[in-house]
């Protein structure tokens, strides 16, 4: 997702977790139609982990904190839940820290969308995403609004009064007799102050869970797991050059030809379909995307079909690309072996990113990967591996749009 974009929610219960290289405190606020909380009971966080229809789950420092929203259990009059995040360490900003929010179906944990707010700097708190009611239907919107005055800035916007504690000394937690003078009692709607830093040094961050976090190309070739995202940035600069998406497969059973077709579908910022590049239309977007042509069997080594994408020539109104594979001959993907997609530098042939489709479902279409242009201009690729019922690219347009 990009800032301001939204998706419809197909389930009543969703979980939003926010992952980052540093530990974050994640919270949720229940808002009425006027954009305000009703009382401090509508602020859900580590010290008040449950409220009507909204619960908080701590990651314990080894996994992201999360907010779960049950839209069917929300009180009447609550029309929006905002999910916020702030660094756990006192005074730390988001400079150099890229948080990624993942919206999941709370029942089966399937990923519905991901969002990484672009161009963060001096912000010490963020409204990351919001779950909101519109015309009787619940949706999720990517926000990414930052505050340089921490939780207090968010609280002021949403009608909660927060008193910031005095900075803690960089030693063991102070004893009660060494506390600074106590400030006057907070108004009835005040919330507890942000948590103190732990006494013991925190353990090193655990490796991100599958699908969590975001990486770049600085360390060379990247092997993605399903739902993982790689930023096409190397040495701090966007990779604005020609890249080649290669797709390969082999028949799972000797002697049986399988005709898989690789395609790329281009979308605008409102998930509007712009054009599709496939074996029947080998060039789109004025030549910015070109297809190698159809492979009818999958025989032979290396990539069976390739699509060259000139990132620097993609028109500004094209912000999302979804790479798909269809079984035109009708066999299910359970009859296909060694299906993969990979991204290469078209000039040098260097493999940048690889995603192996290690599990298959008895379907005839798969959304392999998507590339989304960020507001900063850089492109991000996310491995998908989502199966759908479709033998042609035409049938992939709608599910691919829903994946953006």
C-alpha positions, 0 to 999 in steps of 0.5 A: 500500500502507499500513503492514502490508499485503502483496501476493503476488509473481507473479514470482521477480525483483522490484526495489524502488527508493526515491525522495525529494526528497533523495538516499537510500542504499538497502540490503538485508539477507538474514535467516534465520527468526530475523530475523538476518543470517548474517554481514556478507556478508548486508548489500547496499549501495553498497560491497558491491553483490551477494550471493546472490540480492540486488543493489544498483544506484546511481541515481547521484544522478539516479535512485533507488537500488534493490535487486533480489531474485531469490527463486529464487536466494536461499540455503536458510534465507533467508526475508526480505529487508528494504529500508532507506533513509537520507538520504545527507546526514550527520545529515539526518532524514526530516522533510519528506521523503516517500520512496516505495518502488516494487516492480517486476517486475524482468523487464519493469519493470511496477509491482506496488505503491507505498508511502509511509510516513506521518508521518515525523519524526526518523527517520534510517533506515527499514525500508521494505518486506520481501520474505518467504516465507510458506507456500512463497510469496513476498510483499511487505509495506509496513513503514515502521518508522523509526529515530532512530539511523540505520543502527546502529539497524537493524543492532542489530535484525538482528544486524549491528554498525555503528560510526558515523564521527565527523561529517565537517567541512563542507569538502573530504574530510579527508586521512588525516593529519587523521582523528580517532583510529582506533577499535578494529577492529570485530567480524568482523560489522561493516559499512563505515560510511555513505558520506561526503558527496561533496566537490563539491556535488551536482547539483540533483535531476533531475525524477522519472521517470514514475511516481516520487515523489508530489506534492500540489495546492499548485501547482494542477491536476496532470496525472498520468502512469501510476503517478504519485501525487498526495496530495489535500492542499492547503496542508498540509491534507487535502482532506476535501470532495466530489470528483467523478471524471469519465470521458470518451471518444469513439468512435474511428470515426465513427458507431459507438456505444460504451457504456463504463461507469464504476464505483468499487469500494470495499475494506477494509484487507485488500483485501476487497470492500465494494461497487461503485458503477455504473450498476446501483447508483448510490449506495453507502456510505450515499450517500458515493459516487454515480454520475451514471447510464449514458451509452450512446454517449459522444457529447457534450462533457465528462464522459460519466459522473461519480461524486461521492465525499464523502471526509469521509463514507467509512466508516473500514472503506473504505480503498481506491477503484478507478475502472474503465471497462468496454466493456459493448458489447464493443468494445476500447479500441483503438476508443475515442478520448480516454479520460481521467479527472479529479478535480474539486472538486465544490463549485467545479468546479475540475479538480484532477487529470487522467489521459489514457489515451494508449495503449490495448490490445485489451481491454474493461476498464481500471483507471483510477485508485485512491484510498487512505486513508493512516494520517494520514487523507489520501487519495492518488490514483494513475493506473493505466491497466491493461487487463484482460479484462472487460465488467462491473464484476463482473469487475473486482473481483478485478484491482482488489483485486490493484492495491491 
